Amino acid sequence: MNALLTLLANREKAMVIWLAVAVICFLFNKGIRRSLRELLSILFSPQILEVMSWMLIWVAAPQRYDSSSDCDTAFGFIMPGLPA
């Protein structure tokens, strides 16, 4: 666990904490659990998947990819739109 925490920067640690808070809310609030199904259906809609596929192709392009920033690349791909 310590190795994972040393790998993550402060923004990733904060994101893990907020995700843990969200999971706790999902466990105890029935209304949030119900809306999670709608959120997931939107997330996996063809339009969103097409955009995410193009993002993956762009990030994985050999001339643009720098393996020294794997953590930043993964975070930027998973959480687009969040400030860096």
C-alpha positions as CSV (number, residue, x, y, z in Angstrom):
1,M,0.0,0.0,0.0
2,N,2.9,2.4,0.8
3,A,4.3,1.8,-2.7
4,L,1.0,2.8,-4.2
5,L,0.8,6.0,-2.1
6,T,4.3,7.0,-3.0
7,L,3.4,6.5,-6.7
8,L,0.4,8.9,-6.6
9,A,0.7,12.7,-6.5
10,N,-1.5,14.8,-4.3
11,R,-4.3,15.2,-6.8
12,E,-4.6,11.4,-7.3
13,K,-4.6,10.9,-3.5
14,A,-7.4,13.5,-3.2
15,M,-9.3,11.8,-6.0
16,V,-9.1,8.4,-4.2
17,I,-10.4,10.0,-1.0
18,W,-13.3,11.6,-2.9
19,L,-14.1,8.3,-4.7
20,A,-14.2,6.6,-1.3
21,V,-16.6,9.3,0.0
22,A,-18.8,8.7,-3.1
23,V,-18.8,4.9,-2.6
24,I,-19.9,5.4,1.0
25,C,-22.7,7.7,-0.2
26,F,-23.7,5.1,-2.7
27,L,-23.9,2.4,0.0
28,F,-26.2,4.4,2.3
29,N,-28.5,6.4,-0.1
30,K,-31.0,4.4,-2.1
31,G,-31.7,7.4,-4.4
32,I,-28.1,7.7,-5.4
33,R,-27.8,3.9,-6.1
34,R,-30.9,4.2,-8.4
35,S,-29.4,7.1,-10.3
36,L,-26.0,5.3,-10.7
37,R,-27.7,2.9,-13.2
38,E,-28.6,6.0,-15.4
39,L,-25.2,7.4,-15.0
40,L,-23.5,4.2,-16.2
41,S,-25.9,3.9,-19.2
42,I,-24.9,7.4,-20.2
43,L,-21.2,6.7,-19.7
44,F,-21.3,3.7,-21.9
45,S,-23.5,5.2,-24.6
46,P,-22.1,4.9,-28.2
47,Q,-21.4,8.7,-28.5
48,I,-19.3,8.8,-25.3
49,L,-17.5,5.5,-26.2
50,E,-16.6,7.0,-29.6
51,V,-15.0,10.1,-28.0
52,M,-13.1,8.0,-25.5
53,S,-11.9,5.7,-28.2
54,W,-10.5,8.6,-30.2
55,M,-8.8,9.9,-27.0
56,L,-7.2,6.5,-26.4
57,I,-5.9,6.4,-30.0
58,W,-4.5,10.0,-29.6
59,V,-2.8,9.1,-26.3
60,A,-1.4,5.8,-27.5
61,A,0.1,7.3,-30.6
62,P,3.8,6.3,-30.4
63,Q,5.2,9.7,-31.4
64,R,3.1,11.4,-28.6
65,Y,3.5,8.9,-25.8
66,D,6.1,9.4,-23.1
67,S,6.4,6.4,-20.8
68,S,7.9,8.5,-18.0
69,S,4.5,10.0,-17.3
70,D,2.4,6.9,-17.1
71,C,0.5,8.0,-14.0
72,D,-0.3,11.4,-15.5
73,T,-1.4,9.8,-18.7
74,A,-3.7,7.3,-17.0
75,F,-5.2,10.0,-14.7
76,G,-5.8,12.3,-17.7
77,F,-7.5,9.6,-19.7
78,I,-9.7,8.4,-16.8
79,M,-10.6,11.8,-15.4
80,P,-10.9,14.2,-18.4
81,G,-12.1,17.7,-17.7
82,L,-10.6,17.9,-14.2
83,P,-8.0,20.6,-13.6
84,A,-4.4,19.4,-13.6
